[in-house]
């Protein structure tokens, strides 16, 4: 048997949800199924795309301008400002998970800290950043926390983020802990026939 490694380009899909309206003549009423939940309000990005953008930015340290250029080469025009808006909105959506992790950590007897450094791309050079550095609103640190927590629990951060973003909008607040990385089970992959 001979094996060949090949690259299959990723696919971009626009998923349309058709919601038909039904009218009832007897009672003169019109009904329509509710719109599907979206990870971010008024956003057109699906949970897997948002997870990809977040993981590329915070897990692979790929700046949004490079992501935008890469997507443009693939025929998808996504402005850096749009990506930045999506990152901010997705971070806000994920904050209940961050708060749950924070509560879990603070409930322990001890807190261990690590001065982990990360190479951060700046214009024309790289700088050394630190994971523990806080930022305005704490969103960057929050996403780093989620990605690192997933990695520490042997969970694929991108797959977990996609699943969490898909479930969070209509998930009961009292059961947020079910979505934490150590409680998460990856969806079963059906074998192709």
C-alpha positions as CSV (number, residue, x, y, z in Angstrom):
1,X,0.0,0.0,0.0
2,X,1.2,3.5,-0.9
3,X,0.0,6.5,1.0
4,X,0.1,10.1,-0.3
5,X,-0.5,13.1,1.9
6,X,-2.7,15.6,0.1
7,X,-4.3,18.9,1.1
8,X,-8.0,19.4,0.6
9,X,-9.0,23.1,0.8
10,X,-11.5,23.9,3.5
11,X,-15.1,24.6,2.4
12,X,-17.1,27.7,3.1
13,X,-20.8,27.3,3.3
14,X,-23.7,29.6,3.7
15,X,-26.4,27.8,5.6
16,X,-29.9,29.1,5.0
17,X,-32.7,28.4,7.5
18,X,-36.1,28.6,5.7
19,X,-38.9,29.4,8.1
20,X,-42.2,29.0,6.4
21,X,-45.2,30.9,7.6
22,X,-48.5,29.1,8.0
23,X,-51.9,30.6,8.1
24,X,-55.0,29.2,9.7
25,X,-58.2,30.2,8.1
26,X,-60.4,29.0,11.0
27,X,-58.9,31.4,13.5
28,X,-57.2,33.8,11.1
29,X,-53.8,33.4,12.7
30,X,-50.3,33.2,11.2
31,X,-47.6,31.1,12.8
32,X,-43.9,30.8,12.0
33,X,-41.2,28.7,13.7
34,X,-38.8,30.7,15.8
35,X,-35.4,31.8,14.3
36,X,-32.5,29.5,15.2
37,X,-30.2,30.8,18.0
38,X,-27.0,32.4,17.0
39,X,-23.8,32.4,19.0
40,X,-23.6,36.2,18.7
41,X,-26.6,38.5,18.2
42,X,-27.1,39.8,14.7
43,X,-24.0,37.9,13.6
44,X,-23.8,35.9,10.4
45,X,-21.0,33.7,11.7
46,X,-21.6,30.2,12.8
47,X,-20.1,28.6,15.9
48,X,-17.4,26.7,14.0
49,X,-16.3,29.8,12.2
50,X,-16.2,31.8,15.4
51,X,-14.3,29.0,17.2
52,X,-11.8,28.9,14.3
53,X,-11.2,32.7,14.4
54,X,-10.8,32.7,18.2
55,X,-8.5,29.7,18.2
56,X,-6.4,31.1,15.3
57,X,-6.1,34.5,17.1
58,X,-5.5,33.3,20.7
59,X,-4.3,29.7,20.3
60,X,-2.1,30.1,17.2
61,X,-1.4,33.8,17.7
62,X,-2.5,34.7,14.2
63,X,-3.5,38.3,14.0
64,X,-6.9,39.3,12.5
65,X,-5.3,41.1,9.6
66,X,-3.5,37.9,8.5
67,X,-6.8,35.9,8.9
68,X,-8.6,38.5,6.8
69,X,-6.0,38.2,4.1
70,X,-6.1,34.4,4.1
71,X,-9.9,34.4,3.9
72,X,-9.7,36.9,1.0
73,X,-7.4,34.5,-0.9
74,X,-10.1,31.9,-0.5
75,X,-12.7,34.2,-1.9
76,X,-14.3,35.3,1.4
77,X,-14.2,39.0,2.1
78,X,-14.1,39.5,5.8
79,X,-12.8,42.9,7.0
80,X,-10.6,43.1,10.0
81,X,-13.2,45.3,11.8
82,X,-15.8,42.6,11.2
83,X,-13.5,39.9,12.6
84,X,-12.7,42.1,15.6
85,X,-16.4,42.7,16.3
86,X,-17.1,38.9,16.1
87,X,-14.2,38.2,18.5
88,X,-15.5,40.7,21.0
89,X,-19.1,39.4,20.7
90,X,-18.0,35.8,21.0
91,X,-15.9,36.6,24.0
92,X,-18.9,38.2,25.6
93,X,-21.0,35.1,24.8
94,X,-18.3,32.9,26.4
95,X,-18.0,34.9,29.6
96,X,-20.4,32.7,31.7
97,X,-17.9,29.8,31.1
98,X,-15.0,32.0,32.2
99,X,-16.9,33.0,35.4
100,X,-17.6,29.3,36.1
101,X,-13.9,28.4,35.6
102,X,-12.9,31.4,37.9
103,X,-15.3,30.2,40.6
104,X,-13.9,26.6,40.3
105,X,-10.3,27.9,40.6
106,X,-11.1,30.2,43.5
107,X,-12.8,27.4,45.4
108,X,-9.6,25.5,45.7
109,X,-7.3,25.6,48.7
110,X,-4.4,27.0,46.7
111,X,-3.9,28.9,43.5
112,X,-0.8,28.1,41.4
113,X,0.5,30.7,39.0
114,X,2.7,30.4,35.9
115,X,4.6,33.2,34.2
116,X,4.1,31.7,30.7
117,X,5.4,33.8,27.9
118,X,3.9,34.0,24.4
119,X,5.5,35.4,21.3
120,X,3.1,38.1,20.0
121,X,3.4,39.5,16.5
122,X,3.8,43.2,16.2
123,X,4.4,45.3,13.1
124,X,7.8,44.2,11.8
125,X,8.8,42.2,14.8
126,X,7.7,39.9,17.7
127,X,7.3,40.9,21.3
128,X,7.1,38.8,24.4
129,X,3.6,38.7,25.9
130,X,2.5,37.1,29.1
131,X,-0.7,35.0,29.4
132,X,-1.6,36.5,32.8
133,X,-1.6,40.0,31.5
134,X,-5.0,41.5,31.8
135,X,-6.6,43.8,29.2
136,X,-9.5,46.2,29.0
137,X,-12.6,44.2,29.9
138,X,-10.5,41.0,30.3
139,X,-11.6,39.5,27.1
140,X,-8.2,38.5,25.8
141,X,-7.3,36.9,29.1
142,X,-10.7,35.2,29.2
143,X,-10.2,33.5,25.8
144,X,-6.7,32.5,26.7
145,X,-8.1,31.0,29.8
146,X,-10.7,29.0,27.9
147,X,-8.2,27.7,25.4
148,X,-5.6,26.8,28.0
149,X,-8.2,25.1,30.2
150,X,-9.3,23.0,27.3
151,X,-5.7,22.0,26.5
152,X,-5.0,21.1,30.2
153,X,-8.0,18.8,30.1
154,X,-6.9,17.1,26.8
155,X,-9.7,18.7,24.9
156,X,-9.4,20.1,21.4
157,X,-9.9,23.8,22.1
158,X,-11.4,24.6,18.7
159,X,-13.9,21.8,18.7
160,X,-14.9,22.6,22.3
161,X,-15.3,26.3,21.6
162,X,-17.4,25.6,18.5
163,X,-19.7,23.3,20.6
164,X,-19.8,25.8,23.5
165,X,-20.7,28.7,21.2
166,X,-23.4,26.5,19.6
167,X,-25.0,25.5,22.9
168,X,-24.5,28.7,25.1
169,X,-27.3,30.9,23.6
170,X,-30.1,28.7,24.8
171,X,-28.4,26.6,27.5
172,X,-29.9,27.0,31.0
173,X,-27.7,29.3,33.2
174,X,-28.0,26.8,36.1
175,X,-26.3,24.1,34.0
176,X,-23.3,26.1,32.6
177,X,-20.9,23.7,34.4
178,X,-22.1,21.0,31.9
179,X,-20.2,22.9,29.2
180,X,-16.9,23.2,30.9
181,X,-14.0,21.3,29.2
182,X,-13.7,18.7,31.9
183,X,-17.4,17.8,31.5
184,X,-17.5,18.1,27.7
185,X,-17.8,15.1,25.5
186,X,-16.9,15.5,21.8
187,X,-19.8,14.8,19.4
188,X,-19.8,11.3,17.9
189,X,-18.5,11.2,14.4
190,X,-20.6,9.0,12.1
191,X,-18.6,6.7,9.9
192,X,-19.1,7.1,6.2
193,X,-20.5,4.1,4.5
